Amino acid sequence: MIVEMEILNLIKMNLVQNMLLVFDECYRVLESGRYICVNICDVISGERKYPITANYVSMLQRSGFDYLFVIRSGPQGKAHFG
């Protein structure tokens, strides 16, 4: 069981690292004032719920994006997600 958990943790770390690379590149190539839309939801496995939405919000903010609950006109000069 411990080995399985270690493998799952490595897979999760690899996924997070790859998503950070993707979000960094999206931020780099988006023109000023443009948006990225990421459609994610919590993961439900059996009777457990994993709220991964907050993790993705943190990763996007780390990459430089601002969080908007809904897409709207914003000040020029900053990329947004929502």
Secondary structure, 3 states (H helix, E strand, C coil): CHHHHHHHHHHHHHHHHHHHHHHHHHHHHCCCCCEECCCCCCEEECCEEECCHHHHHHHHHHHCCEECCCCCCCCCCCCEEC
